[in-house]
Amino acid sequence: MLEGMARTDHITDRLDDELDIVARFPVPPDVVGLKATLANLRPRLLLVKSSLDAVDYWLLTLCQAHRVQVLVLARAAYGLLGSTSVHRFGGLPWLRLRLPGRDRLGALLKRCVDVLLVLLSAPFLLPLMLVIAAILCHDGPPFYIQQRVGEGGRAFRLVKFRTMRVDAEAHTGPVLAIADDPRTTRVGRILRRLRIDELPQLWNVLRGDMSLVGPRPERPEFIEHFRRLPHYDLRHLIRPGLTGIAQLTGGYGATVEEKLRCDLLYVSCRSLRLDLRLLALTIRDLLRGFPRG
């Protein structure tokens, strides 16, 4: 029979009817008591009645060392993951989490799929990219290269189509892009609306700087400020992506906190099935013109 632990709060459940509950802890749990419970009682599940961003990295590491699966209470916003990722215990939906950066076989498979999909799409996308580059040449260079932070906190040079004026940051310095950014050119607004300004990053995917799916890489000028948010560096445990949950749900208007919650969700639940689902949803939104802006 499965054993598990859960936190008691305002959400009612029937866990005692289905599972052998060996202990209940508050969130965050008492470290000493949790370690003793895992070592002595050897439960198989840890059920956390809390939001995903309340789950600390040390908790996942500790549970992995004791071969305990960690599940967090699923929210309606997790619908992008698909029903196959959700388990039901005690009449409630639970989402299984995983420790980032430990699945070498999965990472290799993800890399192979990335390269294969880029090569298969190249005959269709290269002509489009050449046309866009020719159009952008009329008022400056077609490409814009930026330093971004990727896997392991390493910096790399990200390439994209230029959507802003050549002197967009000459007087302001690095500034986060926003929806309806006044610095964008007329052609740039169209490219950003359709997200095809990101197409040159397929080169970054081939180089291994990025993946097709993952957290968006940020500029190093902003990273130190963003690190004030809990667990922010967990997003650097995997390759950044061209698309992901944050891009599909929030667009340019999403706050840093909202994007981080999406990134933590992806890092904790990533799989090849999820990647293919997110890519399919991205293609759908490309055809619709990304209605979220």
GUKE-684326 format. One record per residue (C-alpha): x, y, z. Coordinates in steps of 0.05 Angstrom, whole numbers. Layout:
% GUKE-684326
<px->X | py->Y | pz->Z>;
...
This chain:
% GUKE-684326
<px->0 | py->0 | pz->0>;
<px->24 | py->70 | pz->-15>;
<px->45 | py->113 | pz->43>;
<px->48 | py->188 | pz->43>;
<px->51 | py->253 | pz->81>;
<px->8 | py->315 | pz->72>;
<px->-1 | py->383 | pz->103>;
<px->-69 | py->397 | pz->134>;
<px->-101 | py->463 | pz->112>;
<px->-168 | py->490 | pz->89>;
<px->-172 | py->440 | pz->31>;
<px->-210 | py->378 | pz->51>;
<px->-187 | py->310 | pz->27>;
<px->-200 | py->236 | pz->34>;
<px->-127 | py->216 | pz->37>;
<px->-137 | py->174 | pz->100>;
<px->-187 | py->131 | pz->62>;
<px->-137 | py->114 | pz->7>;
<px->-68 | py->119 | pz->36>;
<px->-31 | py->101 | pz->99>;
<px->-12 | py->170 | pz->126>;
<px->50 | py->162 | pz->169>;
<px->60 | py->236 | pz->186>;
<px->35 | py->306 | pz->173>;
<px->79 | py->368 | pz->171>;
<px->68 | py->442 | pz->162>;
<px->97 | py->477 | pz->101>;
<px->155 | py->489 | pz->103>;
<px->167 | py->425 | pz->143>;
<px->213 | py->416 | pz->203>;
<px->278 | py->392 | pz->172>;
<px->300 | py->347 | pz->229>;
<px->232 | py->315 | pz->238>;
<px->224 | py->303 | pz->163>;
<px->292 | py->271 | pz->157>;
<px->277 | py->225 | pz->215>;
<px->209 | py->206 | pz->185>;
<px->239 | py->190 | pz->117>;
<px->295 | py->149 | pz->148>;
<px->253 | py->110 | pz->199>;
<px->184 | py->102 | pz->167>;
<px->207 | py->99 | pz->93>;
<px->144 | py->129 | pz->60>;
<px->136 | py->125 | pz->-15>;
<px->101 | py->191 | pz->-27>;
<px->105 | py->262 | pz->-1>;
<px->41 | py->301 | pz->-17>;
<px->49 | py->376 | pz->-10>;
<px->-15 | py->416 | pz->-2>;
<px->16 | py->481 | pz->-25>;
<px->35 | py->518 | pz->-88>;
<px->94 | py->495 | pz->-129>;
<px->138 | py->555 | pz->-111>;
<px->134 | py->535 | pz->-37>;
<px->173 | py->471 | pz->-52>;
<px->247 | py->480 | pz->-37>;
<px->303 | py->448 | pz->-77>;
<px->331 | py->416 | pz->-14>;
<px->264 | py->381 | pz->-4>;
<px->267 | py->349 | pz->-73>;
<px->340 | py->329 | pz->-61>;
<px->325 | py->299 | pz->6>;
<px->265 | py->259 | pz->-20>;
<px->304 | py->234 | pz->-80>;
<px->359 | py->208 | pz->-33>;
<px->305 | py->168 | pz->4>;
<px->270 | py->147 | pz->-60>;
<px->207 | py->185 | pz->-42>;
<px->164 | py->215 | pz->-97>;
<px->142 | py->287 | pz->-86>;
<px->73 | py->310 | pz->-110>;
<px->45 | py->380 | pz->-105>;
<px->-29 | py->398 | pz->-106>;
<px->-46 | py->413 | pz->-179>;
<px->-77 | py->479 | pz->-197>;
<px->-123 | py->497 | pz->-255>;
<px->-66 | py->536 | pz->-287>;
<px->-28 | py->470 | pz->-297>;
<px->-76 | py->449 | pz->-352>;
<px->-21 | py->459 | pz->-405>;
<px->13 | py->397 | pz->-378>;
<px->-43 | py->352 | pz->-400>;
<px->-84 | py->303 | pz->-359>;
<px->-31 | py->248 | pz->-363>;
<px->14 | py->287 | pz->-316>;
<px->-39 | py->291 | pz->-260>;
<px->-51 | py->236 | pz->-208>;
<px->-111 | py->232 | pz->-162>;
<px->-107 | py->215 | pz->-88>;
<px->-160 | py->229 | pz->-36>;
<px->-205 | py->262 | pz->-87>;
<px->-154 | py->315 | pz->-104>;
<px->-108 | py->324 | pz->-166>;
<px->-33 | py->319 | pz->-153>;
<px->26 | py->335 | pz->-198>;
<px->90 | py->294 | pz->-192>;
<px->154 | py->335 | pz->-187>;
<px->223 | py->314 | pz->-207>;
<px->293 | py->336 | pz->-189>;
<px->324 | py->380 | pz->-243>;
<px->389 | py->361 | pz->-278>;
<px->393 | py->287 | pz->-261>;
<px->361 | py->252 | pz->-321>;
<px->420 | py->245 | pz->-369>;
<px->384 | py->198 | pz->-416>;
<px->324 | py->245 | pz->-420>;
<px->370 | py->304 | pz->-432>;
<px->404 | py->267 | pz->-489>;
<px->338 | py->248 | pz->-520>;
<px->314 | py->320 | pz->-514>;
<px->377 | py->344 | pz->-549>;
<px->368 | py->294 | pz->-606>;
<px->296 | py->315 | pz->-617>;
<px->316 | py->389 | pz->-617>;
<px->369 | py->379 | pz->-671>;
<px->323 | py->334 | pz->-713>;
<px->265 | py->382 | pz->-712>;
<px->309 | py->442 | pz->-729>;
<px->340 | py->405 | pz->-788>;
<px->272 | py->381 | pz->-813>;
<px->243 | py->452 | pz->-809>;
<px->303 | py->486 | pz->-842>;
<px->280 | py->478 | pz->-915>;
<px->214 | py->513 | pz->-898>;
<px->240 | py->567 | pz->-850>;
<px->305 | py->589 | pz->-884>;
<px->270 | py->622 | pz->-944>;
<px->224 | py->659 | pz->-896>;
<px->283 | py->682 | pz->-854>;
<px->320 | py->707 | pz->-916>;
<px->259 | py->749 | pz->-937>;
<px->253 | py->779 | pz->-867>;
<px->328 | py->795 | pz->-865>;
<px->323 | py->830 | pz->-932>;
<px->264 | py->873 | pz->-908>;
<px->300 | py->893 | pz->-844>;
<px->362 | py->914 | pz->-881>;
<px->330 | py->979 | pz->-905>;
<px->342 | py->1015 | pz->-838>;
<px->399 | py->977 | pz->-805>;
<px->427 | py->908 | pz->-791>;
<px->375 | py->852 | pz->-794>;
<px->400 | py->814 | pz->-734>;
<px->408 | py->834 | pz->-661>;
<px->457 | py->797 | pz->-616>;
<px->451 | py->799 | pz->-540>;
<px->486 | py->766 | pz->-482>;
<px->439 | py->719 | pz->-445>;
<px->448 | py->671 | pz->-387>;
<px->437 | py->597 | pz->-400>;
<px->447 | py->530 | pz->-368>;
<px->494 | py->531 | pz->-309>;
<px->493 | py->607 | pz->-307>;
<px->538 | py->609 | pz->-369>;
<px->531 | py->669 | pz->-416>;
<px->520 | py->660 | pz->-490>;
<px->506 | py->704 | pz->-551>;
<px->432 | py->700 | pz->-570>;
<px->413 | py->721 | pz->-640>;
<px->345 | py->746 | pz->-662>;
<px->315 | py->791 | pz->-715>;
<px->321 | py->864 | pz->-697>;
<px->252 | py->892 | pz->-678>;
<px->273 | py->958 | pz->-647>;
<px->308 | py->1021 | pz->-669>;
<px->383 | py->1014 | pz->-676>;
<px->393 | py->1064 | pz->-619>;
<px->337 | py->1036 | pz->-575>;
<px->379 | py->1031 | pz->-511>;
<px->430 | py->1086 | pz->-526>;
<px->401 | py->1133 | pz->-473>;
<px->367 | py->1084 | pz->-425>;
<px->415 | py->1025 | pz->-421>;
<px->386 | py->954 | pz->-414>;
<px->310 | py->955 | pz->-406>;
<px->261 | py->897 | pz->-403>;
<px->217 | py->890 | pz->-465>;
<px->143 | py->902 | pz->-453>;
<px->79 | py->894 | pz->-492>;
<px->69 | py->950 | pz->-544>;
<px->141 | py->973 | pz->-532>;
<px->148 | py->1043 | pz->-563>;
<px->219 | py->1027 | pz->-584>;
<px->196 | py->976 | pz->-635>;
<px->195 | py->991 | pz->-709>;
<px->134 | py->982 | pz->-753>;
<px->161 | py->917 | pz->-782>;
<px->186 | py->897 | pz->-713>;
<px->116 | py->901 | pz->-683>;
<px->92 | py->851 | pz->-735>;
<px->151 | py->804 | pz->-722>;
<px->141 | py->807 | pz->-647>;
<px->66 | py->797 | pz->-653>;
<px->77 | py->734 | pz->-694>;
<px->139 | py->714 | pz->-652>;
<px->179 | py->702 | pz->-715>;
<px->232 | py->750 | pz->-690>;
<px->256 | py->690 | pz->-650>;
<px->270 | py->646 | pz->-711>;
<px->345 | py->660 | pz->-714>;
<px->351 | py->627 | pz->-646>;
<px->345 | py->561 | pz->-682>;
<px->420 | py->572 | pz->-693>;
<px->428 | py->576 | pz->-617>;
<px->390 | py->510 | pz->-612>;
<px->437 | py->477 | pz->-662>;
<px->497 | py->503 | pz->-624>;
<px->471 | py->474 | pz->-559>;
<px->462 | py->541 | pz->-524>;
<px->386 | py->531 | pz->-522>;
<px->332 | py->480 | pz->-530>;
<px->266 | py->486 | pz->-567>;
<px->228 | py->485 | pz->-502>;
<px->250 | py->513 | pz->-435>;
<px->254 | py->576 | pz->-393>;
<px->269 | py->639 | pz->-432>;
<px->341 | py->662 | pz->-423>;
<px->348 | py->730 | pz->-390>;
<px->402 | py->783 | pz->-397>;
<px->457 | py->783 | pz->-345>;
<px->441 | py->856 | pz->-327>;
<px->375 | py->833 | pz->-298>;
<px->395 | py->766 | pz->-266>;
<px->422 | py->795 | pz->-201>;
<px->357 | py->832 | pz->-190>;
<px->315 | py->771 | pz->-206>;
<px->354 | py->727 | pz->-158>;
<px->317 | py->760 | pz->-100>;
<px->259 | py->714 | pz->-119>;
<px->260 | py->646 | pz->-84>;
<px->287 | py->588 | pz->-126>;
<px->303 | py->633 | pz->-186>;
<px->368 | py->597 | pz->-202>;
<px->332 | py->530 | pz->-210>;
<px->314 | py->553 | pz->-281>;
<px->389 | py->553 | pz->-297>;
<px->394 | py->478 | pz->-284>;
<px->370 | py->463 | pz->-354>;
<px->379 | py->494 | pz->-423>;
<px->336 | py->555 | pz->-436>;
<px->284 | py->549 | pz->-491>;
<px->255 | py->582 | pz->-552>;
<px->184 | py->571 | pz->-526>;
<px->154 | py->548 | pz->-460>;
<px->96 | py->552 | pz->-412>;
<px->109 | py->626 | pz->-395>;
<px->108 | py->647 | pz->-468>;
<px->44 | py->608 | pz->-481>;
<px->6 | py->634 | pz->-421>;
<px->32 | py->704 | pz->-407>;
<px->66 | py->734 | pz->-467>;
<px->105 | py->799 | pz->-460>;
<px->56 | py->826 | pz->-409>;
<px->72 | py->773 | pz->-356>;
<px->109 | py->795 | pz->-293>;
<px->176 | py->765 | pz->-272>;
<px->141 | py->728 | pz->-215>;
<px->89 | py->698 | pz->-263>;
<px->143 | py->676 | pz->-312>;
<px->184 | py->645 | pz->-255>;
<px->124 | py->604 | pz->-231>;
<px->116 | py->577 | pz->-302>;
<px->190 | py->562 | pz->-307>;
<px->191 | py->524 | pz->-241>;
<px->131 | py->485 | pz->-264>;
<px->167 | py->465 | pz->-328>;
<px->233 | py->448 | pz->-293>;
<px->196 | py->404 | pz->-243>;
<px->151 | py->368 | pz->-294>;
<px->190 | py->368 | pz->-359>;
<px->186 | py->308 | pz->-405>;
<px->189 | py->293 | pz->-479>;
<px->113 | py->286 | pz->-480>;
<px->107 | py->355 | pz->-449>;
<px->157 | py->385 | pz->-498>;
<px->118 | py->359 | pz->-558>;
<px->53 | py->385 | pz->-528>;
<px->82 | py->455 | pz->-517>;
<px->112 | py->456 | pz->-587>;
<px->44 | py->437 | pz->-616>;
<px->11 | py->493 | pz->-576>;
<px->65 | py->542 | pz->-600>;
<px->51 | py->525 | pz->-673>;
<px->-23 | py->535 | pz->-660>;
<px->-11 | py->603 | pz->-629>;
<px->37 | py->622 | pz->-686>;
<px->-20 | py->610 | pz->-734>;
<px->-67 | py->651 | pz->-690>;
<px->-18 | py->708 | pz->-681>;
<px->-6 | py->696 | pz->-607>;
<px->-71 | py->726 | pz->-580>;
<px->-40 | py->741 | pz->-512>;
<px->8 | py->792 | pz->-542>;
